[in-house]
Amino acid sequence: MSIVVIRFKNGTEFSFKCDEATFKTDSMTGELSGYSFKGFYDKKPLFFRFEDVEYAYSILQEEGQEDEE
């Protein structure tokens, strides 16, 4: 399972859990150019604009590992 965190340029963050998270970035600029999420658990993003994202990352959580929240 992965915990995905997306931070937007306005300072807000959105996080969720899923089975698999993949991010694609532009090789020249490093900007987010695509994403794929599979197997949502608690909530899922409906839509976000790439240009609004400051950064995004995923944390791989091993089975049996408890949340720190």
N, C-alpha and C positions, 0 to 999 in steps of 0.2 A: 504494500500500500504506500502511496505517496501523499504527503501533505503539500499542497500547492499554495503559494502566497503570491499575489499580484498586487504591487504597489503602484498607485496611479500618481500622476504629476500633481494632482491637487492635494496629495497627502493621505488619501484614504487607502485602506488595504482591504482585500477580499481574500479569504482563505477557505479551502475546502479539501476534502479527502477523496482520492480516487485510486483505482488500481494501477493506472499507467498515465504518465504525463510526458509529453514530448514538446519541445519548443524548437522552432526554426528561426534562425537569425540571418540577416543579410550579411554576406561575406565581406562586403566593402565597408559598411557602416556599423555593423553589429546590432542594428535595430531589429526588433521582433518582426518577423514576417509571416509567421504561421504557428499554429499550435494544434495539439491533438490531446484529448483527455478521454479516458475510457473507465467505465465502472465507478460511477459516482456513489458516495455514501451518504453524506449529510445534506449537501446543497450543491448546486452547479451554476456556473455563470451562463446567462442567457445570451449576452452580447457585450463586447467591449471593443473600442477602437484601438488599434495598435499604437497610434500616435499619442494616445492618452496614458500609455503605460510608461512608468519610470523604470521599473525593473520587475522581473518575475523569476521565481525559483521554485524548485521542488525539493522536498526532503524525503528520502527513501526511508520508510519506517518498516522495520522487520516485524514479522508476525510475532505477536505476544508482547511487543514493546508498548508500554503505556504512554498516553499523551502527557505532556508536561503542563497542559492548561488546567 
